[in-house]
Amino acid sequence: MKPTFLMLISTSIIALIYASAEYDECEVCTDLFTEVMQKVDESGEKGEPAVKKMIIEHCKSVKGVDDKKEKLCFFIGAHPDSATSVLGDIAKPLSFHKPPKKVCSQLKERDSQICALKYDKPIDWDSLVLEKMRVKQLKELLLKLGDSCKGCTEKVDYITRINELKPKPKGGEL
């Protein structure tokens, strides 16, 4: 009885780990194609040309707003500077209402860069120890906060500037 129970638990844990890893895969691609399909459904247009047109329009609207989606648009050929285009391979299955996640997994087989794009994770200020970070990491953190600290020369200067810019905790702490 015990060996089967342990085997059942270990199998379910492995399945959960695999499912969570699969969810994070191609998140930018899946989001972009889901947004495109919502726009196609709202417009009422149908067919492969309508989907292609909507992908290009959506990629123009993303430019300068979301750098991950903009990079994906470059990879798939919806950007004017793109070297190659796989829009036909994307528009055809999407026009048949194939789920965006499956379209992205097919694209991954052709070009692994497409699913390598991930959203930046939010900074956990509680577990972050600035004193243990290198100056290069502190500079990158400042860039994420929208500052460059041109007058900073020492590590202490960077830490002070980050502490000034980091978001204050919400709620009343005792």
Phi, psi and omega in degrees: 000314182295317180299321179291324178295316178295322179294321178296316180294315181295322178295318180291325177295316178298319179296320178295318179297316180296318181294320180290325177292323180290328180295318182288342183288133176061034184295321180292316180299312181298317179298315181299312182290329176294317178297319179298315182294328175295319178294322178296316179296321180293324182286335180085355178285154180226161175100167183298316180298324179293320179293317178302313181299318182290325177297314181296316179297317181295322179293328175292323181287336181279338185303126179083351181259311182231107186291332179291315179291326177295320178293321177297319177300323177295317181296322184274350176098015179269001179259141182300333182270002183294142180281320180234163180226131175241026182299324179296321179289342179267314186294322183298305179294327178292327179291337176269012179063036172287139182301137181305326180297321179289323177297318179295321179292328175292321178294329180299325179295328180276319184216109185290343179296331184298317180269356178283343179287127179230151174286149176291136178280145179296149182283129177268097186291336181290322183265358183277125178249102185295326183295334181270354182275154176279163182299321179299318178294323178295321178297317179297321178296320177297321178297321177295329178278353177089027180222158179239343178054069183294332181274358183283130177238329182252161178300322180298324178297317179296316181297317179299316181294319179296318179297328177290323186270337186295148183296141179283146179295141180273149179088169181270115176266141180264000000 
